[in-house]
Amino acid sequence: LRLVAAQPALATLERRGATQPGLGLALGRALHGVRESYDYALLDCPPTLGLLMVNALAAADRLVIPTQTDPLALHGLNDMVRTADMVERSRRRTLVRHILPTLYDRRTRSGTRSLEQLHDGHPSHCWHKAVPMDTRLRDPAVLTAHEPPTGRGADAYRSALAWLLDRAEARKEAA
């Protein structure tokens, strides 16, 4: 496991990059030489649809979109899907997508409806479950502890990871 943390200088890259041709492929070029050294490379991006996000999408083989189960998040998901479609067309190869419903509160009508919309609108891409709202995952002491977190949320993330890995293996076998 290796972590390459973002730097504050990335904040200015978006402004400078708008005038530099080919910058949208810079991350893909940087990752090209190290792909064989790792099973997976995770690019954690903020939910903004700018140059850095497009760069990450162009470099990615697969896209995991964590989506909160509320109506506003569904609008953001639609924007992300349109952007992924655009990147997929421009790079001329498939960008496999997985939607991961998160922060699900089964007690609210809004949460239940949003989860149903995710499953109905993206049946082949959406995880069939959802990560529940779990305040334990927001506790810094839990997240920095030396033991893995426990509870409903942590169990759901483990289940989602198993789903993602199963889908990745199935895709490898089909290729």
N, C-alpha and C positions, 0 to 999 in steps of 0.2 A: 504494500500500500504506500503510495507516495502522494503527497499533497503539494500542489503548487497554488499558493494563495494569490488572490488578486492584489494588485497594487493601486495606490491612489492615482497613479499616472494614467490608469485606464479611463478615468473620468474625462480626461481631455482627448483621448483617442477618438471618441465619437465625433467631436467637433472637427478635429484635424483630418479625420479619415474621409469626410464627405467629399473632399477635393482630390483625394489620391485614388487613381484607378487601381483596381485589383485588390484593394484592402479587404474586401468582403471575403477573399479566399485565404487571407493570411493565416488564420488559425488552422485551417486544413493543411496548409503547407507546413506549418510548424509541427503538427501532429504526425505527418506522413512518416517521418523517420523513426518514431517511437511506437507505432501501432503494434508491431510484432513483439514488443517487450512486455506488453500488458494484456490481460484478458479483457479488461474494460477500462475505459477512460470516462469519467463522469464530468460533464461541464455544467456546473450549477450557475444558472443565469437568473438575473432579476426579471420579473414579468413586464419588461418594457420592450416594445417592438422597434428597436433601433439597430444601428450598424453592428453592435456587438452581438445582439441576438441573432441577426441574420448570418453573421460570421460563424457563430456556433452551430446554427442549423445547417449551413453549407458544409461544415466539417463533420457533422454527425452521421452515424449509420442508423441511429434509432433515437426517437424523441419520446421522453416521458413527460407528460404534462400533468403535474399535480393541480387539481382543480377543486376549490372549495365548493361545497354544495349549497350555494346561494345564487339567486338570479343574476346579480352583478358579475359574479365569477363566470357564469355561463356566457355572458357577452364577451368577456376577455378571452375565453376559450375559443369562441368563434373567430375572433381576430387572429389568434395564434394559429388556428387551423388554416385560415386563408393565407397567412404568411408562410406557413409550412408548404402549402400547395404551390405558392409562387417559387419558393426556393427549390422544391422538387422539380418543377418544370425547367427552371434555369440550369440546374445541374444534371438533368436528364437521367436521373436514377431515383429509385424509390427511397423515401424517408419513412421508415416504419414508425408508426405512432402508437402510443399507449396512453390512455387517460386514467389517472389515478384519483378517484374521488376522495377528498379529505375534509376534515373538520365537520363531519356529518353529525347533525343533532337530530336524532329520530323523534324528539319531542315536538319539533316544530313542523308545521305544515309546509313552510318554505323549504326546509331541508329535505323533506320527503319528496316534494314535487321536483326539486332541482335534481335529486338523485335519479328519480324516474326519467327526467328529461335527458340526463347524461346517458343512462342505459338505453333508452329508446332512440336517441339521436346518434349514438355511436356504438351500436351493439357489437361490432367486431373489434373495436379498439379499447373499449372501456372495461376496466376490472369489474367483475360481477359483484363485488362487495364494496365497502367504503371504510376509510379510516375514521373512527368515531372521534368526536371532540373528547379530549383527555387532558385535563389540566396538569397532570403529572409530566407530560412532555414539554411543558413550558417552564418547568422548574429548573433553574440553572444547576442546582446541586445534583439533580438526576442526570442531566446531560453531561456533566463533567465527572461523574462518578466512574470508578474503574470497573464496575459491573454493568452489564447490559441493562437498559431500562426494562421495567416490567409494567404490566397493566394492559388494558384493552387496546390502547393506542399502539403501544410497542408490539403487541401480538399481531395487530392488523398490519403494521408495516412489515413485519416478518412474513406474513402471509402474502402481502403484495409483492415483496421481493421474490418469493418462491414462484409466484405467477409470472413475473417478468423474466426470471431465469428459465422457466419452463418454455415460455414463448420464444426466447432466444435460442434455446436448444432445438426446439421444433423447427425453427427457421433454418438453422444450420443443417439439420438432417434433410430438410426439403431441398436444399441447394445442391 
